[in-house]
């Protein structure tokens, strides 16, 4: 949990349910956008020739409510 300074003291900062939902939706949107960019990059550069690759496949792991995703 993060802390913010209020009136000269550090206090815990908690997100409302609405803010948690907004943050999650933003993270999911950014993840989908990045996947689409990678997909288009493979098409443009011809990197993916249908051969199996040894690269790791990234997955999203939601971490609590304060962090978005770990790729």
C-alpha positions in Angstrom: 0.0 0.0 0.0 1.3 3.4 -0.8 1.6 6.3 1.5 0.9 10.0 0.8 1.8 13.0 2.9 -1.1 14.9 4.4 -0.7 17.8 6.8 2.9 16.9 7.4 2.2 13.2 8.2 2.5 10.1 6.0 -0.8 8.2 5.8 -1.9 5.1 3.9 -3.5 5.8 0.6 -6.3 3.4 -0.4 -8.0 3.3 -3.7 -11.8 3.4 -4.0 -13.6 0.5 -5.8 -14.2 2.9 -8.8 -10.5 3.8 -9.0 -9.4 0.2 -8.8 -11.7 -0.7 -11.7 -10.4 2.2 -13.8 -6.8 1.3 -13.1 -7.5 -2.4 -14.0 -9.3 -1.4 -17.2 -6.4 0.9 -18.2 -3.9 -1.8 -17.6 -5.9 -4.3 -19.7 -6.2 -1.8 -22.5 -2.5 -1.1 -22.5 -1.7 -4.8 -22.5 -4.0 -5.5 -25.5 -2.5 -2.5 -27.4 1.0 -3.9 -26.8 0.0 -7.3 -28.0 -1.5 -5.8 -31.2 1.6 -3.8 -31.8 3.8 -7.0 -31.5 1.4 -8.8 -33.8 1.6 -6.1 -36.4 5.4 -5.9 -36.1 5.7 -9.6 -36.8 3.6 -9.1 -40.0 5.5 -6.1 -41.2 9.0 -7.5 -40.5 8.2 -11.1 -41.4 9.8 -12.2 -38.2 7.3 -15.0 -37.6 7.6 -17.5 -40.4 5.4 -20.1 -38.9 8.3 -21.8 -37.2 8.2 -22.4 -33.4 10.2 -19.8 -31.6 12.2 -20.2 -28.4 11.0 -16.8 -27.0 9.0 -16.8 -23.8 5.3 -16.1 -24.0 4.3 -13.3 -21.6 1.3 -13.6 -19.5 -0.5 -11.1 -17.3 -0.5 -11.6 -13.5 -2.7 -9.2 -11.5 -1.0 -8.2 -8.3 -3.4 -7.0 -5.7 -5.1 -3.7 -6.3 -2.2 -1.4 -6.3 -0.1 -2.9 -9.1 -1.4 -3.4 -12.5 0.3 -6.3 -14.1 3.6 -8.0 -14.3 4.7 -9.0 -17.8 
